[in-house]
């Protein structure tokens, strides 16, 4: 029964990710990698369950931000007035 529930959740997650833009996919991947890394580092330093959860939360947030910020194809430029805008590279 547990395998059926997990398989269903995985299928729904894959279908949801199929409709995402490149930026959203990179943010999601970054969040997963960041959360895993944060949890591993917290566990390696001997933190308790709450510390591991906090590490995963902070790592996930940082990973999502970095993943979204490093999307290829879009570059940041500054115009003559100092305003930052994004356009294709």
ABEGO torsion letter per residue (X at the ends): XAAAAAAAAAAAAAAAAAABBAAAAAAAAAAAAAAAAAAAAAAAAGBBAAAAAAAAAAAAAAAAAAAAAABBGBBBBBBAAGBBBBBBX
